[in-house]
């Protein structure tokens, strides 16, 4: 099976970025109230302001991202049986931060694709992806509508999503069991 895995909000805790943004933009956003994926709308900022944030705090934020329980164990367990690729919208020019983060968490042997945008359908097709573990609402729908099964990591901003090629998941223990059941 070919498995593609997103990082932020999927491999990482879904709210790790909130304190960085709150401090930078002097806001008090509570993650449970984040019903929108677009950070510009959540923080009422422009593209330029968001770019400034990423230039100043992006490296620190991504380097300190908290990995969810059981991610490493699950992916390492899959490697002999499946082809796993990490596919992220993180910027290619900042990929070294992600590579260091992956090393820190024992995942350096997994291929990494830093796209610099949320457009993951094209790379998914190139990788012959069977299942994509994702949290981004629009990307999840785009993938599902194009025949790629999505394990949708539950988050407040994607509660409304439903599709026949999508299953909502809540943790990596559940993800591991789903993939094991399919592989039998």
C-alpha positions in Angstrom: 0.0 0.0 0.0 1.2 3.5 -0.8 0.6 5.9 2.2 1.0 9.6 2.1 1.1 11.5 5.4 0.7 15.2 6.1 2.7 16.8 9.0 1.0 19.7 10.6 -2.3 18.9 12.4 -1.8 15.2 11.4 1.6 14.0 12.6 1.9 16.9 15.0 -0.6 18.0 17.7 -3.2 20.1 16.0 -2.7 23.2 18.1 1.1 23.6 18.5 1.2 26.7 16.3 -1.5 28.7 18.2 0.8 30.1 21.0 3.3 31.3 18.4 0.6 33.1 16.4 -1.2 34.4 19.4 2.0 36.0 20.7 3.1 37.4 17.4 -0.3 38.9 16.5 -1.2 39.8 20.1 -4.4 37.6 20.0 -6.0 35.1 22.3 -7.3 32.5 19.9 -8.4 29.2 21.5 -7.9 26.3 19.2 -11.2 24.6 20.0 -12.9 27.7 18.5 -10.9 27.5 15.3 -13.6 26.6 12.8 -11.7 28.0 9.8 -8.5 26.6 8.3 -7.3 29.9 6.8 -4.9 31.6 9.3 -5.5 35.0 7.6 -9.2 34.9 8.5 -8.6 33.5 12.0 -6.1 36.2 12.9 -7.5 38.9 10.7 -4.2 39.5 9.0 -3.0 40.0 5.4 -0.8 37.7 3.3 2.1 40.0 4.0 1.6 39.9 7.8 1.4 36.1 7.7 4.6 36.0 5.6 6.3 38.2 8.1 5.2 35.8 10.9 6.7 32.8 9.0 9.9 34.6 8.3 10.4 35.6 12.0 8.9 32.6 13.8 8.3 29.8 11.3 11.6 28.0 11.9 11.2 28.0 15.7 7.5 27.0 15.4 8.1 24.0 13.1 11.3 22.9 15.0 9.3 22.8 18.2 6.2 21.1 16.8 4.9 18.4 19.1 4.6 15.0 17.6 1.4 13.1 18.4 1.6 9.9 20.4 2.2 6.7 18.4 3.2 8.4 15.1 6.8 7.2 15.0 6.0 3.7 16.1 3.2 3.4 13.5 5.2 4.7 10.6 8.3 2.6 11.5 6.1 -0.5 11.7 4.6 0.3 8.2 8.0 0.7 6.4 8.7 -3.0 5.8 5.2 -3.6 4.4 4.2 -0.3 2.8 5.6 2.7 0.9 5.3 5.8 3.1 5.9 9.3 2.0 5.6 12.5 4.1 3.9 15.2 2.0 3.7 18.7 3.5 2.7 22.2 2.4 5.8 23.5 4.3 8.1 25.6 2.2 10.9 23.8 0.2 13.4 26.5 1.2 12.8 25.7 4.8 12.9 22.0 4.4 16.0 21.6 6.5 13.9 22.5 9.6 11.5 19.6 8.8 14.4 17.2 8.0 15.9 18.0 11.5 12.5 17.6 13.1 12.1 14.2 11.4 15.6 13.1 12.6 14.7 14.2 16.1 11.7 11.9 16.0 13.4 8.9 14.4 11.7 9.3 11.0 14.7 10.4 8.8 14.4 7.3 6.5 10.9 8.3 5.3 10.9 10.3 2.0 9.9 13.9 2.4 8.1 16.1 -0.1 8.0 19.8 0.8 5.6 21.4 -1.6 5.3 25.0 -0.5 1.6 24.9 -1.1 -1.4 22.8 -0.1 -1.8 21.4 -3.6 -1.2 17.7 -2.8 -3.2 15.9 -5.4 -0.5 16.0 -8.1 2.2 14.5 -5.9 -0.3 12.0 -4.6 -0.9 10.8 -8.1 2.8 10.6 -8.9 3.3 8.5 -5.7 0.3 6.3 -6.6 -1.1 7.1 -3.2 -3.7 4.7 -1.9 -4.5 6.5 1.3 -3.6 10.0 2.5 -3.6 10.9 6.2 -4.6 14.6 6.2 -6.4 17.3 8.1 -6.7 20.2 5.6 -10.4 20.5 4.6 -10.1 21.5 1.0 -7.2 19.2 0.3 -9.0 16.3 1.9 -12.0 16.8 -0.3 -9.9 17.3 -3.4 -8.0 14.0 -2.7 -11.2 12.1 -1.9 -13.0 13.4 -5.0 -10.1 12.1 -7.1 -10.2 8.5 -5.8 -7.6 8.7 -3.0 -8.9 7.5 0.3 -8.4 10.0 3.1 -8.0 9.3 6.8 -9.1 12.7 8.0 -7.5 13.7 11.3 -10.3 15.2 13.4 -9.9 18.9 14.1 -12.4 21.7 14.8 -11.9 23.3 11.4 -12.9 20.1 9.5 -15.9 18.8 11.5 -18.2 19.5 8.6 -16.4 17.3 6.1 -17.9 14.0 4.8 -17.2 12.0 1.7 -17.5 8.3 0.8 -13.7 8.2 0.3 -13.0 9.6 3.7 -12.9 8.3 7.2 -12.6 10.5 10.3 -9.8 9.4 12.7 -8.9 10.7 16.1 -5.5 9.3 16.9 -2.6 7.3 15.5 -3.6 4.1 17.4 -6.8 4.1 15.4 -4.9 4.9 12.1 -2.6 2.0 12.7 -5.5 -0.4 13.2 -7.3 0.8 10.1 -4.2 0.3 7.9 -3.6 -3.2 9.5 -7.2 -4.2 8.8 -7.0 -3.1 5.2 -3.6 -4.9 4.7 -4.9 -8.3 5.9 
